[in-house]
Amino acid sequence: MEEKNEYEHPGRAQGLFEKLKTDRYNFLTRARDCSKYTIPTLIPPDGNSSGTKYYTPYQGIGARGVNNLASKLLLALLPPNSPCFRLQIDDFTLEQLTKQEGMRGQVEEGLNKIERAVQ
């Protein structure tokens, strides 16, 4: 009877991570090359440690560009003047929970309190 490694099971995270290593390699290599000229500690080279000396790019235009793009992406995905989520209830569920007419206002008010508490 053949003994199977527990990490080779496709449902395991580590096994899946190792299985997809070859698919990630090209993207990681490109990211490490770009990081070397912008923010070297962002995606460090393979096999680094706490004592690793990183190349210091003696200009800041690459790092400023990376930070600018990251800020624009963050503002596009999560605008500051709107909530990151909204709680809503459909009519069928509202009727089942309250068993009364005209309760939407009170339920919406309670949901708004929860939204503000989370923020």
C-alpha angles and dihedrals in degrees: 000000000000117000114222124211109244091226093057090070107110092227094061117094096220093048091050090046091054092044092055094045094105092051091053097046099083093046093047092048091053092046092050091050091051093043090054090067099038116028108352095192093054095080106008124201120269115277099023124153138190090277096053115129111218127208110259113220104215094217132059104211094100094049091046090052093050092049091046093052092045091051093049091049092049092050091048093051099038111024112200096228097055131060118257091232140011127213114220136170126209123230096251094053091044091054092047094050100043102029086205139092122244097028096118093096094054093045092048089050090053092048090050090053090053091049092052092046091053093050 
